């Protein structure tokens, strides 16, 4: 199994002021952790291009694209909304972040790699089609997802968004879109105070503060399982961060799976070639993971290392047995 790692020095240049939590150190901490854990030797590095205006405006309005371009400062900083700031590097960095997500889609769809991880900034999942928001300029995940649908003719893509904050921008981009299933779990009530309602293709799982980590991991496994089955093995895009409610969340995922199984039966793929893609890889081998949240640098680097360890070759770097051999059972909720 080959994993691409997509990043660029430009992502160290965007910054929103001293001591801001969304800082360049996040990327450097990830690079340091890859070297320390020896994961870097197992990754295929890809240099991301700048996204084009056509790429960005598949999701965002031309007015939003032009507004961001016009606000790019030649010196100092420029405020583009209540909590999002541009410096002289932000314009190019934002285009490159979206370009990295697109490069991840190309790499997995062309069979160059099995999956890809994008270490990018600025993040994207709060950016809505007509505005920036929450440190996010352009919605990298939404841009990559729309590109995958239009470029490769995919009929079903799953977007798995897990973070302390709801991915309101990604939801706004795809609500009621029959090509996309979005599973999102997040702390509620919390910024941006959304996610309690959505279309038939939105599975929102709000969780109370201080929810146990094991519970969250189990819900994430359920969400990914739902996504894999619902999209009939085409592609999965994952937006990564870093008690009784648990039962409610699992039931929401069960309902979503039943609903999407019905949709697949009533709206099957066009033909056997579309269904099986001539024996091509399944959706779990077509994953594009795109960095955004978790602004605490130590937590971020550990979380990314764990994500990449989950996609490393089967032989462990340190000779450790795989998780299943240590007694941890995979999620069965979608069976």
Secondary structure, DSSP 8 states (H G I E B T S, - for coil): --EEEEE-GGGGT---STT-SS-THHHHHHHHHHHHHTGGGGEEEEE-----HHHHTTTS-HHHHHHHHHH--SSS-EE-SSS-EE-TTHHHHHHHHHHHHHHHHHHHHTTS-SEEEE--SS--TT-BTTB-BTTBSS-HHHHHHHHHHHHH--S-EEEEEESSS--HHHHHHHTT-TTEEEEEEEESS-TT---S---TTEEEEEE-TT--HHHHHHHHHHHHHHHHHHTTSSEEEEEE---HHHHHHHHHHHHHHHHHHHHHHHS--SSHHHHHGGG---GGGSEEEEE-----HHHHHHHHHHHHHTTS-SS-TT----GGGGT-----TT-
